[in-house]
Amino acid sequence: MNPAVTPSQVERFRTFVANRLGLQFDDAKAGWLAEVLRRRMNFSRQPADLYLAGLSTGLRPGELGAIAQELTVAETYFFRNVDQFHTLRDRILPERLRERGGQQGLRILSAGCASGEEAYSIAMTLRELAPDALRDLSIRAVDLNPAMIEKARQARYTSWALRETPPAMQQRWFMREGSELLLDDAIRAAVTFEERNLSDDDADLWRPGTYDLVFCRNVLMYFTPQGAQAVVARIAQALVPGGYLFLGHAETLRGLSQAFHLRHTDGSFYYQRKDASEQAAPLDGRPGTAGPALACAVEASDSWVEAIGKAADRVRVLAAPPAPYRAAAAAAAPRWHLGQALELFQQERFAEALGLIRALPAEAARDPTALLLHAVLLAHSGQLGLAEDTCHRLIAIDDMNAGAHYVLALCREGAGDHRGAADRDQFAVYLDPGFAMPRMHLGLLARRTGERETARRELGQALVLLQREDASRLLLFGGGFGREALLALCRAELQACGGPA
């Protein structure tokens, strides 16, 4: 039986999946959703309209889990993104164990645990660090896919699932049974697996102040924006103040939450929940992404900061904020206006523009747009120390502001701190992988320190990103260069590093 379904029925199914599971599927996945819908209709022996009506009025037992099993991605392995486990071992677990001081044990949540490799990796990491810690450890692992939960409880894996597991840990914690590897009972006992829906407002799962640490990796990328925001809000509520959150390498909280500080340790980005007092002043949500475009050439001896200072051509245009932000900007518009300061910025009348910024009402000192413009103006006029102070004030309000981290990278370079500059560029790249300027800055820094391979990689990525960079952001952060000048610079630097011009 292969029942026909109409586009409107597929759309109803997609809407149900988004509302009930929080999962997002674009139009390119419509054919696949239609196939899933047909399979569920076949199983239930119902025509499309009757089956869809049942989804709205009352799900049959197990149906939601069956849909989740069809739609969710379950591929994972032990110690995936191993740098995060290094951070867990070297920094977070020792800190949390010290703070506990032998009192209540650690409470950890693996949200979207799939077949259990992540949760068991956490347990092995803690056992290797503190052999007695498992006695007071609670690892709760949840997933909506019932087949994955059952597989996790069985704790039988192939060698492929252990491809990133150190040989010593494989020998210590796994026993071969035929073609499979069975996990040691001590590690299995440390984890409790449950079938749960992260999109549900589950009072038991999300009890306030429950967890010291939450892993929610490679999950939010599949959610609708609204669904992701809701899940992150629940995680923030369920973490203790100062508790930690790990996301997947391709995920950030930028645009989702202001309840966390961004942290960076040994190449690993993660988040720490703010204290209640730090969450008292929410951001207004407006972007700070508009500014000038100049054109000049870079002398071989110049640092990037020096090149910015030598830019001499006049600003041509000031682009409006990107369309997705315009409604938020209008809704949150402050009582002051930055138009005149921006016009002076266009004319490179930096001192006058700074005077206008400094004359704004006191509350502008917490406005991200005003602070970012202030920092850029200070950097353009060579006042790098003050620019750095302004960036830190902005980051204290919104440490997920990619632009602030990039301007701070320029300030660090100007102070001779190339390592600090590269670190801040990495923050900006992590927060916004499409941001071209920190990529280019990383490439220039690497070339100057003789790291040719790194320089080629970063400049090559910058070359691609610059061609599609948002015009308003390019104008503000272009450092005195237009798009074509930046592209030419990237090509020249690539050629100097032995890469393709």
Backbone hydrogen bonds, N-H to C=O, Kabsch-Sander energy under -0.5 kcal/mol:
donor,donor_aa,acceptor,acceptor_aa,energy
10,V,6,T,-2.2
11,E,7,P,-2.3
12,R,8,S,-1.9
13,F,9,Q,-2.1
14,R,10,V,-2.7
15,T,11,E,-2.4
16,F,12,R,-2.1
17,V,13,F,-2.4
18,A,14,R,-2.3
19,N,15,T,-2.6
20,R,16,F,-3.1
21,L,17,V,-1.9
22,G,17,V,-0.8
22,G,18,A,-0.7
23,L,17,V,-1.2
24,Q,222,Y,-3.5
29,K,26,D,-1.9
30,A,27,D,-1.8
33,L,29,K,-2.5
34,A,30,A,-2.2
35,E,31,G,-1.7
36,V,32,W,-2.2
37,L,33,L,-2.7
38,R,34,A,-2.3
39,R,35,E,-2.2
40,R,36,V,-2.2
41,M,37,L,-2.3
42,N,38,R,-2.6
43,F,39,R,-2.3
44,S,40,R,-2.2
45,R,41,M,-1.2
46,Q,41,M,-1.7
51,Y,47,P,-2.7
52,L,48,A,-3.0
53,A,49,D,-2.1
54,G,50,L,-1.9
55,L,51,Y,-1.5
56,S,52,L,-1.2
57,T,53,A,-2.0
58,G,54,G,-2.4
63,E,60,R,-2.2
66,A,62,G,-2.0
67,I,63,E,-2.4
68,A,64,L,-2.4
69,Q,65,G,-2.3
70,E,66,A,-1.4
71,L,67,I,-1.8
72,T,68,A,-2.5
78,F,161,A,-2.7
80,R,77,Y,-1.1
84,Q,81,N,-1.9
85,F,81,N,-0.7
86,H,82,V,-1.8
87,T,83,D,-2.0
88,L,84,Q,-2.3
89,R,85,F,-2.5
90,D,86,H,-3.0
91,R,87,T,-2.4
92,I,87,T,-1.9
93,L,88,L,-2.7
95,E,91,R,-1.7
96,R,92,I,-2.8
97,L,93,L,-2.7
98,R,94,P,-2.2
99,E,95,E,-2.4
100,R,96,R,-2.1
101,G,97,L,-1.6
102,G,97,L,-0.6
103,Q,100,R,-1.8
108,I,138,S,-3.2
109,L,213,L,-2.4
110,S,140,R,-3.0
111,A,109,L,-0.7
111,A,215,F,-3.1
112,G,110,S,-0.6
112,G,142,V,-2.0
113,C,110,S,-0.5
113,C,142,V,-2.4
116,G,113,C,-1.9
120,Y,116,G,-2.4
121,S,117,E,-2.0
122,I,118,E,-2.0
123,A,119,A,-2.0
124,M,120,Y,-2.5
125,T,121,S,-2.3
126,L,122,I,-2.3
127,R,123,A,-2.4
128,E,124,M,-2.4
129,L,125,T,-1.6
130,A,126,L,-3.2
133,A,130,A,-2.4
135,R,132,D,-1.2
136,D,133,A,-1.3
137,L,134,L,-1.0
138,S,106,L,-2.3
139,I,190,A,-1.4
140,R,108,I,-3.0
140,R,138,S,-0.6
141,A,139,I,-0.6
141,A,192,T,-3.1
142,V,110,S,-2.5
143,D,194,E,-1.6
149,I,145,N,-1.9
150,E,146,P,-2.1
151,K,147,A,-2.0
152,A,148,M,-2.5
153,R,149,I,-2.1
154,Q,150,E,-1.7
155,A,151,K,-1.5
156,R,151,K,-0.6
157,Y,181,L,-2.3
161,A,158,T,-0.7
162,L,158,T,-0.5
162,L,159,S,-1.1
163,R,160,W,-1.3
165,T,162,L,-1.7
169,M,166,P,-0.6
170,Q,166,P,-2.2
171,Q,167,P,-2.4
172,R,168,A,-1.8
173,W,169,M,-2.5
174,F,170,Q,-1.5
175,M,182,L,-2.4
177,E,180,E,-3.0
180,E,177,E,-1.8
181,L,157,Y,-2.9
182,L,175,M,-3.3
183,L,155,A,-2.1
184,D,173,W,-2.5
187,I,184,D,-0.5
188,R,184,D,-2.1
189,A,185,D,-2.6
190,A,187,I,-1.0
191,V,188,R,-1.5
192,T,139,I,-2.6
193,F,191,V,-0.5
194,E,141,A,-2.4
196,R,143,D,-1.2
196,R,194,E,-0.8
198,L,196,R,-0.6
200,D,197,N,-1.8
202,D,200,D,-2.0
203,A,201,D,-0.7
206,W,202,D,-2.6
207,R,204,D,-0.9
209,G,237,Q,-2.1
209,G,239,L,-0.5
210,T,207,R,-1.0
210,T,238,A,-1.4
211,Y,238,A,-2.7
212,D,107,R,-3.2
213,L,107,R,-1.3
214,V,244,Y,-2.5
215,F,109,L,-3.0
216,C,214,V,-0.6
216,C,246,F,-2.8
219,V,216,C,-0.5
222,Y,219,V,-1.9
223,F,220,L,-1.6
224,T,22,G,-2.4
228,A,224,T,-3.0
229,Q,225,P,-2.3
230,A,226,Q,-2.1
231,V,227,G,-2.2
232,V,228,A,-2.5
233,A,229,Q,-2.2
234,R,230,A,-2.0
235,I,231,V,-2.5
236,A,232,V,-2.7
237,Q,233,A,-2.0
238,A,234,R,-2.2
239,L,235,I,-1.5
240,V,211,Y,-2.6
242,G,273,R,-1.0
243,G,240,V,-2.8
244,Y,212,D,-2.1
245,L,271,Y,-2.6
246,F,214,V,-2.4
251,E,248,G,-1.9
256,L,253,L,-2.9
257,S,253,L,-1.7
261,H,272,Q,-3.2
263,R,270,Y,-3.4
265,T,268,S,-2.5
268,S,265,T,-2.2
269,F,267,G,-0.5
270,Y,263,R,-2.0
271,Y,245,L,-2.6
272,Q,261,H,-2.5
273,R,243,G,-3.2
274,K,259,A,-2.8
278,E,275,D,-0.8
279,Q,275,D,-0.8
279,Q,276,A,-0.8
280,A,277,S,-0.8
299,E,297,A,-0.5
302,D,299,E,-1.7
307,A,303,S,-2.2
308,I,304,W,-2.0
309,G,305,V,-1.9
310,K,306,E,-1.2
311,A,307,A,-0.6
311,A,308,I,-1.1
313,D,295,A,-0.6
315,V,346,Q,-1.7
316,R,293,A,-0.7
325,Y,322,P,-2.0
326,R,322,P,-0.6
326,R,323,A,-1.4
327,A,323,A,-0.5
329,A,325,Y,-2.7
330,A,326,R,-2.5
331,A,327,A,-2.6
332,A,328,A,-2.0
333,A,330,A,-1.0
342,L,338,L,-2.5
343,E,339,G,-2.2
344,L,340,Q,-2.2
345,F,341,A,-2.0
346,Q,342,L,-2.2
347,Q,343,E,-1.3
348,E,345,F,-1.7
349,R,344,L,-2.8
350,F,348,E,-1.4
353,A,349,R,-2.3
354,L,350,F,-2.9
355,G,351,A,-1.9
356,L,352,E,-1.8
357,I,353,A,-2.2
358,R,354,L,-2.6
359,A,355,G,-1.0
360,L,357,I,-1.4
364,A,361,P,-1.9
365,A,362,A,-2.0
366,R,363,E,-1.7
367,D,364,A,-1.8
371,L,367,D,-2.5
372,L,368,P,-2.5
373,L,369,T,-2.4
374,H,370,A,-2.4
375,A,371,L,-2.6
376,V,372,L,-2.4
377,L,373,L,-2.6
378,L,374,H,-2.4
379,A,375,A,-2.4
380,H,376,V,-2.7
381,S,377,L,-1.7
382,G,379,A,-1.4
383,Q,378,L,-2.5
384,L,382,G,-1.5
387,A,383,Q,-2.4
388,E,384,L,-2.6
389,D,385,G,-2.1
390,T,386,L,-2.4
391,C,387,A,-2.4
392,H,388,E,-2.3
393,R,389,D,-1.9
394,L,390,T,-2.2
395,I,391,C,-3.0
396,A,392,H,-2.1
397,I,393,R,-0.9
397,I,394,L,-0.7
398,D,394,L,-3.2
401,N,398,D,-1.3
402,A,400,M,-1.0
405,H,401,N,-1.6
406,Y,402,A,-2.0
407,V,403,G,-2.5
408,L,404,A,-2.2
409,A,405,H,-1.8
410,L,406,Y,-1.8
411,C,407,V,-2.0
412,R,408,L,-2.4
413,E,409,A,-2.2
414,G,410,L,-2.4
415,A,411,C,-1.3
416,G,413,E,-2.0
417,D,412,R,-2.6
418,H,416,G,-1.1
421,A,417,D,-2.1
422,A,418,H,-2.5
423,D,419,R,-2.1
424,R,420,G,-2.0
425,D,421,A,-2.2
426,Q,422,A,-2.2
427,F,423,D,-1.7
428,A,424,R,-2.1
429,V,425,D,-2.6
430,Y,426,Q,-2.6
431,L,427,F,-2.6
432,D,428,A,-1.9
435,F,432,D,-2.2
436,A,434,G,-0.7
439,R,435,F,-0.7
440,M,436,A,-2.2
441,H,437,M,-2.7
442,L,438,P,-2.4
443,G,439,R,-2.0
444,L,440,M,-2.4
445,L,441,H,-2.6
446,A,442,L,-2.5
447,R,443,G,-2.3
448,R,444,L,-1.9
449,T,445,L,-1.2
450,G,447,R,-1.3
451,E,446,A,-2.6
452,R,450,G,-1.6
455,A,451,E,-2.6
456,R,452,R,-2.8
457,R,453,E,-2.3
458,E,454,T,-2.8
459,L,455,A,-2.6
460,G,456,R,-2.2
461,Q,457,R,-2.0
462,A,458,E,-2.5
463,L,459,L,-2.4
464,V,460,G,-1.5
465,L,461,Q,-2.5
466,L,462,A,-2.9
467,Q,463,L,-0.8
467,Q,464,V,-0.6
468,R,465,L,-1.3
469,E,465,L,-0.6
469,E,466,L,-0.6
474,L,470,D,-2.5
475,L,471,A,-2.3
476,L,472,S,-1.7
477,F,473,R,-2.8
478,G,474,L,-1.3
481,F,478,G,-0.5
486,L,482,G,-2.4
487,L,483,R,-2.5
488,A,484,E,-2.4
489,L,485,A,-2.4
490,C,486,L,-2.6
491,R,487,L,-2.4
492,A,488,A,-2.4
493,E,489,L,-2.7
494,L,490,C,-2.7
495,Q,491,R,-2.4
496,A,492,A,-2.0
497,C,493,E,-1.3
498,G,495,Q,-1.4
499,G,494,L,-3.3
